[in-house]
């Protein structure tokens, strides 16, 4: 699966890990000790988020690409 959702990646001093947020998928987040590990974990979590939504007959948002923030 290719990630087409926007990802926000940042370092968390508190958690001592990289955090990945997926704004288009409510509550979808991942982390990792390295940037690469965080991205890999994000892909897995996105796949699981979508599978769960489909199993519950909930809508899965289409990726919108780059989101605009204030």
N, CA, C and O atoms as CSV, one atom per row, in Angstrom:
chain,resi,resn,atom,element,x,y,z
A,1,UNK,N,N,0.846,-1.191,0.000
A,1,UNK,CA,C,0.000,0.000,0.000
A,1,UNK,C,C,0.881,1.240,0.000
A,1,UNK,O,O,1.841,1.333,0.765
A,2,UNK,N,N,0.555,2.168,-0.843
A,2,UNK,CA,C,1.284,3.424,-0.922
A,2,UNK,C,C,0.581,4.469,-0.050
A,2,UNK,O,O,-0.635,4.646,-0.131
A,3,UNK,N,N,1.357,5.147,0.774
A,3,UNK,CA,C,0.775,6.179,1.635
A,3,UNK,C,C,0.471,7.407,0.790
A,3,UNK,O,O,1.371,7.983,0.178
A,4,UNK,N,N,-0.789,7.806,0.756
A,4,UNK,CA,C,-1.181,8.994,0.001
A,4,UNK,C,C,-1.788,10.050,0.907
A,4,UNK,O,O,-2.174,11.127,0.454
A,5,UNK,N,N,-1.867,9.728,2.198
A,5,UNK,CA,C,-2.374,10.696,3.159
A,5,UNK,C,C,-1.225,11.579,3.629
A,5,UNK,O,O,-0.071,11.154,3.688
A,6,UNK,N,N,-1.572,12.815,3.958
A,6,UNK,CA,C,-0.554,13.714,4.488
A,6,UNK,C,C,-0.100,13.212,5.854
A,6,UNK,O,O,-0.911,12.784,6.675
A,7,UNK,N,N,1.210,13.271,6.080
A,7,UNK,CA,C,1.793,12.865,7.355
A,7,UNK,C,C,2.485,14.062,7.988
A,7,UNK,O,O,3.172,14.823,7.307
A,8,UNK,N,N,2.305,14.222,9.277
A,8,UNK,CA,C,3.025,15.237,10.036
A,8,UNK,C,C,3.978,14.480,10.951
A,8,UNK,O,O,3.548,13.690,11.791
A,9,UNK,N,N,5.272,14.724,10.784
A,9,UNK,CA,C,6.291,13.982,11.523
A,9,UNK,C,C,7.114,14.965,12.347
A,9,UNK,O,O,7.580,15.982,11.834
A,10,UNK,N,N,7.287,14.656,13.622
A,10,UNK,CA,C,8.090,15.522,14.482
A,10,UNK,C,C,8.742,14.710,15.591
A,10,UNK,O,O,8.294,13.613,15.926
A,11,UNK,N,N,9.798,15.265,16.148
A,11,UNK,CA,C,10.499,14.646,17.259
A,11,UNK,C,C,9.855,15.088,18.563
A,11,UNK,O,O,9.597,16.275,18.763
A,12,UNK,N,N,9.595,14.133,19.452
A,12,UNK,CA,C,9.024,14.431,20.760
A,12,UNK,C,C,10.090,14.197,21.823
A,12,UNK,O,O,10.496,13.061,22.067
A,13,UNK,N,N,10.536,15.273,22.449
A,13,UNK,CA,C,11.502,15.146,23.547
A,13,UNK,C,C,10.908,14.328,24.683
A,13,UNK,O,O,11.583,13.487,25.275
A,14,UNK,N,N,9.644,14.582,24.981
A,14,UNK,CA,C,8.971,13.897,26.088
A,14,UNK,C,C,8.962,12.382,25.874
A,14,UNK,O,O,9.228,11.618,26.802
A,15,UNK,N,N,8.654,11.952,24.646
A,15,UNK,CA,C,8.569,10.526,24.344
A,15,UNK,C,C,9.895,9.945,23.856
A,15,UNK,O,O,10.055,8.728,23.775
A,16,UNK,N,N,10.845,10.827,23.530
A,16,UNK,CA,C,12.130,10.403,22.972
A,16,UNK,C,C,11.932,9.523,21.735
A,16,UNK,O,O,12.578,8.488,21.578
A,17,UNK,N,N,11.023,9.963,20.865
A,17,UNK,CA,C,10.753,9.239,19.623
A,17,UNK,C,C,10.145,10.192,18.600
A,17,UNK,O,O,9.689,11.287,18.930
A,18,UNK,N,N,10.154,9.735,17.344
A,18,UNK,CA,C,9.483,10.470,16.283
A,18,UNK,C,C,7.993,10.125,16.333
A,18,UNK,O,O,7.626,8.961,16.496
A,19,UNK,N,N,7.152,11.124,16.193
A,19,UNK,CA,C,5.700,10.957,16.198
A,19,UNK,C,C,5.201,11.261,14.790
A,19,UNK,O,O,5.649,12.214,14.154
A,20,UNK,N,N,4.271,10.441,14.311
A,20,UNK,CA,C,3.641,10.658,13.008
A,20,UNK,C,C,2.147,10.800,13.232
A,20,UNK,O,O,1.512,9.920,13.812
A,21,UNK,N,N,1.588,11.906,12.773
A,21,UNK,CA,C,0.146,12.111,12.822
A,21,UNK,C,C,-0.404,12.057,11.400
A,21,UNK,O,O,0.242,12.507,10.454
A,22,UNK,N,N,-1.607,11.499,11.262
A,22,UNK,CA,C,-2.289,11.425,9.968
A,22,UNK,C,C,-3.593,12.217,10.129
A,22,UNK,O,O,-4.618,11.643,10.497
A,23,UNK,N,N,-3.566,13.531,9.857
A,23,UNK,CA,C,-4.709,14.392,10.152
A,23,UNK,C,C,-6.017,13.984,9.481
A,23,UNK,O,O,-7.091,14.242,10.024
A,24,UNK,N,N,-5.945,13.354,8.316
A,24,UNK,CA,C,-7.166,13.002,7.588
A,24,UNK,C,C,-7.871,11.775,8.169
A,24,UNK,O,O,-9.039,11.527,7.868
A,25,UNK,N,N,-7.158,11.004,9.007
A,25,UNK,CA,C,-7.734,9.809,9.622
A,25,UNK,C,C,-7.782,10.040,11.122
A,25,UNK,O,O,-6.764,9.930,11.805
A,26,UNK,N,N,-8.941,10.354,11.624
A,26,UNK,CA,C,-9.119,10.749,13.017
A,26,UNK,C,C,-8.461,9.775,13.992
A,26,UNK,O,O,-8.753,8.579,13.995
A,27,UNK,N,N,-7.563,10.318,14.821
A,27,UNK,CA,C,-6.910,9.516,15.847
A,27,UNK,C,C,-5.783,8.632,15.354
A,27,UNK,O,O,-5.220,7.868,16.138
A,28,UNK,N,N,-5.442,8.712,14.092
A,28,UNK,CA,C,-4.419,7.840,13.506
A,28,UNK,C,C,-3.035,8.443,13.754
A,28,UNK,O,O,-2.696,9.502,13.227
A,29,UNK,N,N,-2.242,7.735,14.575
A,29,UNK,CA,C,-0.898,8.187,14.921
A,29,UNK,C,C,0.022,6.983,15.061
A,29,UNK,O,O,-0.431,5.861,15.286
A,30,UNK,N,N,1.316,7.232,14.926
A,30,UNK,CA,C,2.320,6.186,15.129
A,30,UNK,C,C,3.579,6.850,15.674
A,30,UNK,O,O,3.700,8.075,15.688
A,31,UNK,N,N,4.507,6.018,16.121
A,31,UNK,CA,C,5.786,6.541,16.578
A,31,UNK,C,C,6.896,5.562,16.228
A,31,UNK,O,O,6.644,4.460,15.743
A,32,UNK,N,N,8.122,5.982,16.483
A,32,UNK,CA,C,9.267,5.115,16.230
A,32,UNK,C,C,10.536,5.749,16.761
A,32,UNK,O,O,10.620,6.969,16.903
A,33,UNK,N,N,11.519,4.920,17.052
A,33,UNK,CA,C,12.793,5.417,17.555
A,33,UNK,C,C,13.593,6.150,16.488
A,33,UNK,O,O,14.415,7.010,16.807
A,34,UNK,N,N,13.357,5.815,15.223
A,34,UNK,CA,C,14.001,6.505,14.112
A,34,UNK,C,C,12.912,7.047,13.190
A,34,UNK,O,O,11.755,6.632,13.253
A,35,UNK,N,N,13.309,7.978,12.339
A,35,UNK,CA,C,12.390,8.554,11.356
A,35,UNK,C,C,11.822,7.457,10.465
A,35,UNK,O,O,10.620,7.411,10.203
A,36,UNK,N,N,12.706,6.572,10.002
A,36,UNK,CA,C,12.299,5.488,9.109
A,36,UNK,C,C,11.340,4.514,9.794
A,36,UNK,O,O,10.361,4.066,9.198
A,37,UNK,N,N,11.637,4.194,11.055
A,37,UNK,CA,C,10.768,3.287,11.806
A,37,UNK,C,C,9.395,3.925,12.025
A,37,UNK,O,O,8.373,3.245,11.931
A,38,UNK,N,N,9.369,5.216,12.314
A,38,UNK,CA,C,8.095,5.916,12.503
A,38,UNK,C,C,7.265,5.877,11.224
A,38,UNK,O,O,6.053,5.667,11.285
A,39,UNK,N,N,7.901,6.076,10.063
A,39,UNK,CA,C,7.183,6.011,8.788
A,39,UNK,C,C,6.635,4.607,8.531
A,39,UNK,O,O,5.491,4.456,8.103
A,40,UNK,N,N,7.441,3.590,8.789
A,40,UNK,CA,C,6.988,2.208,8.594
A,40,UNK,C,C,5.819,1.893,9.515
A,40,UNK,O,O,4.852,1.252,9.104
A,41,UNK,N,N,5.909,2.344,10.757
A,41,UNK,CA,C,4.818,2.115,11.697
A,41,UNK,C,C,3.560,2.863,11.274
A,41,UNK,O,O,2.449,2.367,11.456
A,42,UNK,N,N,3.734,4.060,10.708
A,42,UNK,CA,C,2.593,4.837,10.234
A,42,UNK,C,C,1.873,4.100,9.114
A,42,UNK,O,O,0.643,4.065,9.081
A,43,UNK,N,N,2.627,3.517,8.206
A,43,UNK,CA,C,1.991,2.784,7.109
A,43,UNK,C,C,1.147,1.635,7.650
A,43,UNK,O,O,0.026,1.413,7.192
A,44,UNK,N,N,1.681,0.911,8.618
A,44,UNK,CA,C,0.942,-0.203,9.208
A,44,UNK,C,C,-0.327,0.283,9.915
A,44,UNK,O,O,-1.391,-0.321,9.784
A,45,UNK,N,N,-0.200,1.372,10.659
A,45,UNK,CA,C,-1.353,1.911,11.387
A,45,UNK,C,C,-2.420,2.433,10.417
A,45,UNK,O,O,-3.615,2.270,10.668
A,46,UNK,N,N,-1.997,3.056,9.316
A,46,UNK,CA,C,-2.957,3.523,8.309
A,46,UNK,C,C,-3.717,2.332,7.731
A,46,UNK,O,O,-4.940,2.381,7.605
A,47,UNK,N,N,-3.009,1.274,7.384
A,47,UNK,CA,C,-3.660,0.078,6.850
A,47,UNK,C,C,-4.659,-0.492,7.852
A,47,UNK,O,O,-5.771,-0.867,7.480
A,48,UNK,N,N,-4.263,-0.556,9.126
A,48,UNK,CA,C,-5.163,-1.073,10.163
A,48,UNK,C,C,-6.361,-0.146,10.377
A,48,UNK,O,O,-7.480,-0.616,10.584
A,49,UNK,N,N,-6.130,1.171,10.326
A,49,UNK,CA,C,-7.213,2.135,10.500
A,49,UNK,C,C,-8.258,1.927,9.402
A,49,UNK,O,O,-9.457,1.873,9.675
A,50,UNK,N,N,-7.789,1.812,8.162
A,50,UNK,CA,C,-8.697,1.630,7.023
A,50,UNK,C,C,-9.431,0.297,7.122
A,50,UNK,O,O,-10.638,0.244,6.886
A,51,UNK,N,N,-8.727,-0.776,7.465
A,51,UNK,CA,C,-9.362,-2.092,7.592
A,51,UNK,C,C,-10.435,-2.086,8.666
A,51,UNK,O,O,-11.500,-2.677,8.487
A,52,UNK,N,N,-10.163,-1.424,9.777
A,52,UNK,CA,C,-11.141,-1.345,10.866
A,52,UNK,C,C,-12.363,-0.546,10.434
A,52,UNK,O,O,-13.495,-0.957,10.690
A,53,UNK,N,N,-12.146,0.588,9.783
A,53,UNK,CA,C,-13.266,1.407,9.310
A,53,UNK,C,C,-14.130,0.615,8.339
A,53,UNK,O,O,-15.358,0.670,8.413
A,54,UNK,N,N,-13.499,-0.117,7.432
A,54,UNK,CA,C,-14.259,-0.911,6.460
A,54,UNK,C,C,-15.042,-2.027,7.160
A,54,UNK,O,O,-16.190,-2.294,6.806
A,55,UNK,N,N,-14.430,-2.671,8.143
A,55,UNK,CA,C,-15.105,-3.750,8.873
A,55,UNK,C,C,-16.324,-3.228,9.635
A,55,UNK,O,O,-17.297,-3.954,9.836
A,56,UNK,N,N,-16.261,-1.969,10.054
A,56,UNK,CA,C,-17.377,-1.355,10.791
A,56,UNK,C,C,-18.330,-0.592,9.871
A,56,UNK,O,O,-19.232,0.104,10.338
A,57,UNK,N,N,-18.121,-0.731,8.548
A,57,UNK,CA,C,-18.935,-0.020,7.554
A,57,UNK,C,C,-18.928,1.489,7.759
A,57,UNK,O,O,-19.944,2.162,7.584
A,58,UNK,N,N,-17.761,2.006,8.133
A,58,UNK,CA,C,-17.598,3.454,8.285
A,58,UNK,C,C,-16.872,4.006,7.069
A,58,UNK,O,O,-16.090,3.292,6.442
A,59,UNK,N,N,-17.116,5.253,6.730
A,59,UNK,CA,C,-16.467,5.823,5.548
A,59,UNK,C,C,-14.964,5.986,5.745
A,59,UNK,O,O,-14.490,6.279,6.843
A,60,UNK,N,N,-14.240,5.792,4.669
A,60,UNK,CA,C,-12.788,6.009,4.660
A,60,UNK,C,C,-12.541,7.241,3.802
A,60,UNK,O,O,-12.835,7.230,2.607
A,61,UNK,N,N,-12.002,8.306,4.398
A,61,UNK,CA,C,-11.765,9.526,3.626
A,61,UNK,C,C,-10.780,9.290,2.480
A,61,UNK,O,O,-9.810,8.546,2.626
A,62,UNK,N,N,-11.038,9.925,1.352
A,62,UNK,CA,C,-10.101,9.904,0.252
A,62,UNK,C,C,-8.925,10.817,0.613
A,62,UNK,O,O,-9.135,11.874,1.207
A,63,UNK,N,N,-7.703,10.433,0.268
A,63,UNK,CA,C,-6.565,11.334,0.529
A,63,UNK,C,C,-6.751,12.646,-0.239
A,63,UNK,O,O,-7.082,12.638,-1.425
A,64,UNK,N,N,-6.540,13.750,0.436
A,64,UNK,CA,C,-6.704,15.059,-0.182
A,64,UNK,C,C,-5.372,15.687,-0.563
A,64,UNK,O,O,-5.335,16.743,-1.194
A,65,UNK,N,N,-4.294,15.046,-0.184
A,65,UNK,CA,C,-2.995,15.657,-0.468
A,65,UNK,C,C,-2.656,16.677,0.594
A,65,UNK,O,O,-3.061,16.549,1.749
A,66,UNK,N,N,-1.924,17.672,0.203
A,66,UNK,CA,C,-1.451,18.665,1.158
A,66,UNK,C,C,-2.609,19.454,1.757
A,66,UNK,O,O,-3.430,20.028,1.041
A,67,UNK,N,N,-2.654,19.468,3.082
A,67,UNK,CA,C,-3.674,20.227,3.796
A,67,UNK,C,C,-3.131,21.609,4.114
A,67,UNK,O,O,-1.922,21.784,4.267
A,68,UNK,N,N,-3.994,22.565,4.210
A,68,UNK,CA,C,-3.580,23.926,4.524
A,68,UNK,C,C,-3.869,24.202,5.989
A,68,UNK,O,O,-4.968,23.932,6.475
A,69,UNK,N,N,-2.891,24.733,6.682
A,69,UNK,CA,C,-3.033,25.083,8.088
A,69,UNK,C,C,-2.805,26.571,8.245
A,69,UNK,O,O,-2.075,27.192,7.473
A,70,UNK,N,N,-3.447,27.133,9.265
A,70,UNK,CA,C,-3.283,28.567,9.536
A,70,UNK,C,C,-1.959,28.844,10.179
A,70,UNK,O,O,-1.647,29.996,10.479
